[in-house]
């Protein structure tokens, strides 16, 4: 399994998401969402997010990335821990 967090420099919710993943000792990569490389990577995978953070998870190379967007990750302004708990 691979996990990637797409972030922006001054994104408070990005920090909350990364802190929670670190607290649970979940390994993840960080990608700055405002770089050409990240934008291209996201578009190739049909991710058209314009708001950070985006949590990307891929189970194996046979399946595509599953993306969780800011509004899914932070309903009502708080991190949805069920999404984090579903990461195995």
C-alpha positions in Angstrom: 0.0 0.0 0.0 1.2 3.5 -0.8 -0.2 6.7 0.8 0.4 10.2 -0.4 -0.7 13.5 1.0 -1.0 16.4 -1.4 -0.5 19.6 0.5 0.0 23.3 0.2 2.5 25.4 2.2 0.1 27.3 4.5 -2.6 24.6 4.8 -3.7 24.1 8.4 -5.8 21.0 7.6 -2.8 19.5 5.8 -0.9 19.7 9.1 -3.7 18.1 11.0 -3.9 15.2 8.5 -0.1 14.6 8.5 0.0 14.8 12.3 -2.7 12.1 12.6 -1.0 9.8 10.1 2.3 10.3 12.0 0.6 9.6 15.4 -0.7 6.3 14.0 2.7 5.5 12.6 1.3 5.3 9.0 4.0 5.9 6.4 3.2 8.4 3.7 4.7 10.5 1.0 4.2 14.3 0.8 3.6 16.0 -2.5 3.3 19.8 -2.8 0.0 20.3 -4.7 1.1 23.5 -6.4 4.0 22.0 -8.4 3.8 21.0 -12.1 4.8 17.5 -11.2 2.0 17.0 -8.7 -0.6 18.7 -10.9 0.3 16.4 -13.8 0.4 13.3 -11.6 -3.1 14.1 -10.1 -4.6 14.8 -13.6 -3.3 11.6 -15.0 -5.1 9.8 -12.2 -8.3 11.8 -12.8 -7.9 13.9 -9.7 -8.9 17.5 -10.3 -8.8 18.8 -6.7 -8.1 22.5 -6.3 -8.2 22.5 -2.5 -5.8 20.8 -0.1 -5.3 18.4 1.5 -5.9 15.4 -0.7 -5.2 11.9 0.7 -4.3 9.4 -2.0 -4.2 5.7 -1.3 -3.3 2.8 -3.6 -3.6 -0.8 -2.5 -1.4 -2.3 -5.2 -0.2 -1.4 -8.7 -3.2 -3.2 -10.3 -5.6 -0.7 -8.8 -5.7 3.0 -9.3 -5.4 5.6 -6.6 -8.3 6.3 -4.3 -8.6 10.0 -3.5 -10.1 11.6 -0.5 -10.7 15.3 -0.9 -10.7 18.1 1.7 -14.5 18.1 2.2 -14.5 14.3 2.7 -11.6 14.4 5.1 -12.9 17.3 7.1 -16.7 17.2 7.2 -18.0 19.8 9.7 -14.5 21.1 10.0 -13.0 18.1 11.8 -10.9 15.2 10.5 -13.0 12.1 9.8 -11.0 9.5 11.8 -12.9 6.7 10.1 -11.1 7.3 6.9 -7.7 7.2 8.7 -8.8 4.0 10.6 -9.7 2.3 7.3 -6.0 2.5 6.3 -4.5 -0.9 7.0 
